Amino acid sequence: MNVDVIGVPIDFGAGRRGVDMGPSAIRYAGLASSLERIGHSVRDTGNVPVAAIGASAEENARLHHLHEILETASGVADRVADSLAAGHFPLTIGGDHSLSLGAIRGATRARNLGVIWMDAHGDFNTLDTTPSGNIHGMPLAALCGLGDARLVNLGNPARYVNPSNVVIVGARDFDEGERLLLRESGVTVFGTEQLDRIGMFQAMTRAVELASDGMDGIYLSLDLDALDPVYAPGVGTPVPGGLTYREAHLACELIAESGKLVAMDVVEVNPILDEHNRTGMLAVELILSALGKRVWKG
């Protein structure tokens, strides 16, 4: 494939600083050369400009840095849409999970896509349910048409994702309000308990079926905190009991095997909290698995 790398050095959506350096950490871990070694052509398009916080910027305690996030997300959406229009594979690297609002809006301008959301969290809060006001906990709800109208309607035009084609994998930390919204929405959740019961192979086989049903393809959003902090220490909101190294690779390998992946983002790598760029290197490894690398091809 022709892979377009799109960096988004944003941390406005998170509660801790540092994920704005995530794109640099992932690039430094050898992203481009690693993708080229498995046969892809790589074009690094640089970073999407991130809006600056103005001295007089409006601040809503329940929607922190809304305007800056919307402005940045609009730029991300344009970059992703242009990549797909050129027949390329947009690979967006961040940065906090608020960037996925723009990336998926851009990817769905001309295509109906299902979404596999690998994350320790649901990211399904709204203005009414958020306990923190951090927008990186809201993008999936907004993509499904729930929440503040400014987030929900981002896009040209805004094409909502059908909740029945959304699957969350690896979640284990929900706020009570978003838990209720998820139950009402029709989103499928394979939390860690379900993964323990049925195994990653069965869960991902079903996730691919659900996300792709009636769709033109699948978008994968991979938050590194989906993994246990033992494997991914450099994330802003670590939660114990996450995916193992091999579970995460198997999930990405099965998505690649489906042949239905058309775009991807990798988010929440925080080098300030990392150990010798372990999480940045892991991000590259998982990207390679999602884009076709295998331990063994018989």
Secondary structure, 3 states (H helix, E strand, C coil): CEEEEEEECCCCCCCCCCHHHHHHHHHHCCHHHHHHHCCCEEEEEEECCCCCCCCCCCCECCECCHHHHHHHHHHHHHHHHHHHHCCCEEEEEECCCCHHHHHHHHHCCCCCEEEEEECCECCCCCCCCCCCCCHHHCHHHHHCCCCCHHHHCCCCCCCCCCHHHEEEECCCECCHHHHHHHHHHCCEEECHHHHHHHCHHHHHHHHHHHHHCCCCEEEEEEEHHHECCCCCCCCCCCCCCCECHHHHHHHHHHHHHHCCEEEEEEECCCHHHCCCCHHHHHHHHHHHHHCCCCCCCC
